[in-house]
């Protein structure tokens, strides 16, 4: 499939479509592109070169993501795949796509709140914002239960509007 593409533009479009199938194992349904982990895709002869950035340096999901990138591209007919991990610039929640933010809400996870002046989140302790909107009912009447949620990149909140707990994707 990938080798049969008529030109590099068509091949790159197929590669990007394949990479859209690679999701974050900690947040199924959110692609690495949605998350902003996918930084670059290129070709070096027959080798597909994919550059990714970890959401944080100790993220246990990165090995799994790298394996999935290789698997999806090799199954699609890539001759070879090289996955590069870069740590600079550091990943930021500003890299979440709008589609990614909507997918988080649909999963019941509050995306980082917008900062005054643009960008996501406020610079606070552990990346936790004081004012978080409930992804389920839209109420701003929420409170922090724990700065550490189901994964290191999330905090646990409670909504006093619908009385449900929810994860908040911390701003970084």
C-alpha positions in Angstrom: 0.0 0.0 0.0 2.6 2.6 1.0 5.2 1.6 -1.6 2.6 1.6 -4.3 1.7 5.3 -3.8 2.2 7.2 -7.1 4.4 9.9 -5.5 5.8 11.1 -2.2 2.8 13.3 -1.5 0.4 10.4 -1.9 2.7 8.2 0.1 2.9 10.8 2.9 -0.9 11.1 3.0 -1.2 7.3 3.4 1.5 7.3 6.1 -0.3 10.1 8.0 -3.7 8.2 7.7 -2.0 5.1 9.1 -0.5 7.1 12.0 -4.0 8.4 12.9 -4.8 4.8 13.9 -2.1 5.0 16.6 -3.8 6.0 19.9 -2.4 6.8 23.3 -2.8 3.5 25.3 -3.7 5.5 28.4 -6.4 7.4 26.6 -7.9 5.1 23.9 -9.6 7.1 21.2 -7.1 9.9 21.3 -4.6 9.6 18.5 -0.9 10.6 18.8 -1.6 13.4 16.4 -4.6 14.6 18.6 -2.3 14.5 21.6 0.5 16.4 20.0 3.0 13.6 20.5 3.5 13.2 16.7 5.9 15.9 15.8 7.1 15.1 12.3 6.9 12.5 9.6 9.3 12.2 6.7 10.9 9.8 4.2 14.5 8.8 3.9 14.5 6.6 0.8 12.3 3.6 1.6 12.5 4.4 5.4 9.6 6.2 7.0 11.0 8.5 9.8 8.5 9.4 12.5 9.5 11.9 15.2 7.6 11.9 18.5 7.8 13.8 21.8 6.9 12.2 25.1 4.3 14.0 27.2 6.8 13.7 30.0 10.2 12.1 30.2 9.1 9.0 32.3 5.9 8.3 30.3 5.5 4.5 30.3 3.2 4.6 27.2 6.0 5.7 24.9 7.4 2.3 24.3 4.0 1.0 23.4 3.4 4.0 21.1 6.7 3.3 19.3 5.8 -0.4 18.8 2.3 0.6 17.5 3.8 3.1 15.1 6.2 0.5 13.7 3.4 -2.1 13.5 0.8 0.0 11.7 3.4 1.3 9.1 5.0 -2.1 8.5 1.6 -3.7 8.1 0.7 -1.0 5.6 3.8 -1.8 3.5 6.5 0.5 4.7 9.9 -0.8 3.8 11.4 0.3 7.1 10.4 2.5 10.0 12.6 4.7 12.2 11.0 6.2 15.3 12.9 9.1 16.8 12.0 10.5 20.2 12.9 14.1 20.9 12.7 15.7 24.3 13.2 19.3 23.2 11.2 21.3 22.9 9.3 19.7 25.8 5.7 18.6 25.1 3.0 21.0 26.1 -0.7 20.7 26.3 -0.8 23.6 23.9 0.0 20.9 21.3 -3.4 19.2 21.8 -5.5 19.6 18.7 -9.0 21.0 18.9 -10.2 17.6 17.8 -8.2 16.1 20.7 -9.8 18.5 23.2 -13.2 17.5 21.9 -12.4 13.8 22.1 -11.2 14.2 25.7 -14.5 15.9 26.6 -16.4 13.1 24.9 -14.4 10.6 27.0 -15.4 12.5 30.2 -12.0 14.0 30.7 -11.7 17.8 31.0 -9.1 19.2 28.7 -6.7 21.9 29.9 -8.5 25.2 30.4 -7.6 28.1 28.1 -5.1 30.7 29.5 -5.7 34.4 29.2 -3.7 35.3 26.1 -4.0 31.9 24.5 -2.7 28.5 25.1 -3.9 25.8 27.5 -3.9 25.9 31.2 -2.5 28.1 33.9 0.9 27.7 35.4 0.1 26.1 38.8 1.3 23.5 41.2 1.4 20.1 39.4 -0.2 21.7 36.4 -3.6 21.8 38.1 -5.9 24.7 37.4 -8.1 26.1 40.1 -11.1 26.6 37.7 -12.0 23.5 35.7 -15.2 23.0 33.9 -17.0 19.6 34.2 -16.8 17.7 30.8 -20.1 16.0 31.5 -22.5 18.8 32.5 -20.4 21.9 31.8 -20.6 23.2 35.3 -17.8 25.4 36.5 -18.7 24.4 40.1 -15.9 21.8 40.5 -13.2 21.1 43.1 -9.9 19.3 43.1 -9.9 16.0 44.9 -6.3 15.0 44.1 -3.5 16.5 42.0 -2.8 13.0 40.8 -5.4 11.1 38.9 -5.6 7.8 37.0 -2.4 8.6 35.1 0.4 11.1 35.9 -0.8 13.5 33.3 -4.3 13.9 35.0 -5.8 15.2 38.2 -9.0 14.0 39.8 -11.8 16.5 40.2 -15.4 16.4 41.5 -18.3 18.2 40.0 -20.7 19.7 42.5 -23.2 20.3 39.7 -23.7 16.7 38.5 -22.0 15.1 41.5 -19.7 13.0 39.3 -15.9 12.6 39.6 -13.8 13.2 36.5 -10.2 13.4 35.3 -8.7 16.7 34.3 -5.9 16.6 31.7 -3.2 18.7 33.5 -1.7 21.7 31.7 2.0 21.4 31.1 
